[in-house]
Amino acid sequence: MGVEHASANDSANVQTFLEQLFEQGLLIPSDVDGLYGRGAKFERLVDAISDLIGAWGIEHGAEVMRFPPAMSRTLLEQSGYLQNFPQLAGTVFSFCGEDIDHRRLLKCLDNGTDWTEDQKPTRIMMTPVACYPVYSVMAKRGKVPERGYLIDILSYVFRQEPSIQPERMQLFRQREFVRMGTPEQAQAFREEWILHARWMFEALQLPMTIALANDPFFGRGGTIAADSQRALQLKFEALVSVINPDRPTACGSFNYHVDKFGKIWTIRTESGDVAHTACCGFGLERIALSLFKHHGFDIDAWPTEVRTTLWP
């Protein structure tokens, strides 16, 4: 979802909720909007939400993969992300100067002036979507077996999207599953997860609706890409309205990539066809924030069904 513009009243409500999160020790402020630490109670809840989502993967025999929140710049270039979402990407820069440049840097720091002249981009970029590092790894295995692949992923991801809205963090965690194989396998996986998500949010007693959606494509061609994505029904989102009733929050997404990533990384099935992929992912912080907003800050006072769903 793209950047949202709130009214003055919305901004006041958002600020109040954010301040409450700080006061309760759930989030820890920094001097950058959307970049927060997490307190023990918040982490306990995030872990429980992640385990709840992950239980589906255990039941279905998903292969677990964990990657750091940074990835190869080459792989991100290949993925098409920079063509479509350059406004959200983050590149890791590092000092690449010599002694004279270091002396200039020290002088700039002493004077409080810009010190970044000798910072150059490295081969590393911040991971924008948890599943992106997976596809090249799977391609190296050769042909996708008849049963297909199912991968369980958990990672911090980065979006260059500063905001005081607590649900729009710049660094947050995604728990995600990727299905890789035939078109039928990818589409059936997505449909199963949409049904499972309905049960999950109902058990958490969060008001959730599934809605057709599109990604925040950038540039003049972005509208055409977004319209095409919606027309082909490639993306659905799980929208929860409790954080901001007038602007529902996407807490999960269900995406069918068709053969996009199969073509990019030459991933083929045993029959020789280009593999199709789908992914279903959830924003753990957003679900946690929704629970605190809807049920209150005292977890012990939450409905019994919600607590037993999270801590069986």
N, C-alpha and C positions, 0 to 999 in steps of 0.2 A: 504494500500500500504506500501511496505517496505522502508527501508532506501535507498536513492538514492545518488550516488556519482557523483558530478559535476566536470567538467573540470575546469582548471584555468580561462578560459574565462567566463564560466558559473558562477563561484564563484564571479568574478568581477562584472558581471551584477546583480547578486543576491544582493551583498553588496550595490551596487548603489541604487537599489530599496528600500532596507531596510533602508538605510540612508535617502532617500527621505521621507519615511513614518515617520521616526523620526522627520525630519525637518518640516514636515507639521503638526506635532502634532497628527497624526492619531494613531500611536503606541508610547508607552513610554518605553524606554529601561530599562533593568535590567542587572545584572551581570551574568545572566544565559541565554544561547542561547535557543531561542524558548519560553521564558517566558516574556511576555510584558504586560504593562498596555495599556489601550485604551483611546483615546481622545474623546471629545464630538461629533465631526463630524463622527468619525468611529462608535460610538455607535448609533448615529441617523440612519446611514445606516444599521447597523446590525439589529436594531429593525424593520426597514422597510422590510428587506429581510425576517425576521422571520414572520412578519405579512402576507407577500405575500404567504409564504408557508403555514402558519396556516389557511389562508382563505379557503383552500381546506377542512381542517378538520371541520371548522364551517359549511360549506355547506353540509358535509356528516355526521354531527352529532357525531363527534369523542368525546370520553370522555377524558377530560384533566387531565393529571397527571404530577406533577413536583417533582423531587427528587433532593437532594443535590449531589454535585460531589464526593461523597464517598458512599460506600455500604458495606454490610456485607461480610467479608472475606469468610464465609461459603458459601454464595450464589455464589460468584465468583469461588470458588473451584468446586461447583456443576456444574457450567455452562460449564466447559471444557476449559475456557479461558487460565488458567495457563498451561494446557497440550499443547495448541496450540501456545500461544503467550507470553511466560514468559518474553521475551525480552522487552515487552512494558508495563508490569504491574508495578504499584506503590503501595507499602505498607506503611501505616501510622505507624510510630514508636513513642514511648513515653518514657520518663524517668521512670524507674521502680526501682530505687535504694533507699537507706536509707541515713541517715545523712553523714556517712563516704563516701558514693559514691558521694553525692552532693559536699562534700569538694574536692574530686578528680576532679569532673567536673569543679569546680571553678578554681582549679589550672591549669587544662588543658586550660581553656579559657584565663587565665592570661599569660600562656606560649605560646599560639598559637599552641597547639598540639591537637591531636585527642581527642574529648570529648564524642564520641558516644558509648563507651564500655557498658554503662548501659542503652542504648536505646534498647527497646524490641518491637517486633511487637505487635500491638493491634489487635482487631477483625475487624478493618476497613481497607478497601483498596480503592484506588482512582477508581472512576467509569471509565472504559475504553470505554464503549459503552452506549449511553443514554438509550437504551431499556432494558438493563440487569436487573434492579430492578423490572421490570414489571411482569415477568412471574410467580414468586412465589406469588405475590399479587393476580394475576388472578386465580391461582390454588386454593387459599383458598376460592374462591367464589363457588366452586363446578363446575358442568358441564357447558360447554359453551352453551349458548342458541342457538336456531336455526339460528338466525340472525347473530351470531358471535359477536366478539368484535372488535372495532376500537379505538385505544388509541393514543392520541396526547401527545408527550413528548418533553421537552426542558431541556437541562442540559449542563453544562460544563463537558467535559470528559478529561481524562489524558492519554497521551502516553509518555513513557520514550524514547524519540527520539530527543535528542538535535540537533539543526541544525540552521545555519544562514539563511536558506531559509525561508522567512517570512510566507509562506503557510504551513510550517511544524512546527506548534506550539506544545508545550507540553501540554498546557491547552487551549482548544478551545470549542466552543459551537456547539452542534448538535441539529437540529430540526428534529424530527423523528416521523413517524407513524408506529404503529404495527397493523397488522390484524391477528386475531385469529379465527379459525373455521375449515371448511372443506378444503380439498385440492383445490377445485374449487374456494372457496372464497379467499384463500390466493394468488393463482396464478392470479386471475382476478384483485385483488387489485394491485399487482405489475405491471401488464400490463397497468392498468389505470394510475398509477403514472409515468411510463416511458413516456406515451403520454403527460401527464400533464407537466412533466419536459421539454419536447421538446418545448411546448408552452411557458413555463416560461422563459427559457434561450433565446428563440427567441425574446420575448418581452423585455428582458434586453439587447438585441443585443450583446450577448456573443456567440462566436463560440463554439458550444458544439457538441460532438458526444457521442453516447451510445456504450459502448464496453464491451465485455465479460471480466471478471476479476476474480481474486482470492485473498484471504486474504494472509498476509505474515506469513504463517505457519512456525514454528520453528523446527529445528532438522532434523534428518535423514529421518523421516517419513513425513516431511513437503512437499517435492516435490510430493509425492504420494497423499497427501491430497489436494494439490493445483490442481494437474492434475484431480483428481476426481471432485472437485468443478467446474472446467471449463467444464469437459465432461458432467456433469449433468446440466450445465447452471444455477447454483444456484445464481450467483452473476453477476450483471452488474453495470457499473459505468458511471456517467456523467462526461466526460473529457472535460476540458476547457484549451485551449492552450495559452492563452494570457500572463500568468505570465512567462512561459518559453516555447516558441514554440517547442523546441526540447524535452520537457519532460512534456506532458500534466498533468494538475492537476486534481485529482479526487475531484469534488465538491459535488458529490452526489453518493449514492449507492442504489441498488435495490436488495434485498436479499430474497430468498425463503429458509427457514430453513427445509422444509419438516416437519417431526414429531420430530425433535431433541429435542426441548424445551418441547414439549408435553410429550415426554417420560421422560425427566429428572425430570419434576415437576408433572408428572401424571395429565396432563390436558386432559380432555376428553369432547367430544361433547355429546349432548343429546342422540345420538344413541349409545353411549358407545365407539366410535372409538377414537383413540388418535388424539388430535387436531393438525392441521398443523398451522404454523405461517409464516408470512413474515414481513419484515420491509423495509421502505424506509426512508433514512436519508440524511441530507444535512449539510455540514460544513459551518456555517454562515460566519466565518472569511474568508474562502477561496473564497466564492462568493463576499464578500465585496472587498477583495484584487483584484480579477479579474476585478471588475467594475472600481476601481481606476486605475488600470494598463491600461485598455482598453479605458476608457473614459476620463481619466485625473483626477486631484485632485480637480478641480472646479466643484462641483455638479451642480451649476446653469447653467453651459455651456454644460451639458450632453444633448443628444437628448431628445426632448419633450416626445416621447413615453416611454423612459426609466424612466423618472422622474414621469410621470403619472401612470406608472405601479407600481412604488414603493410608491408613495404618491397620491393615487387616490382622 
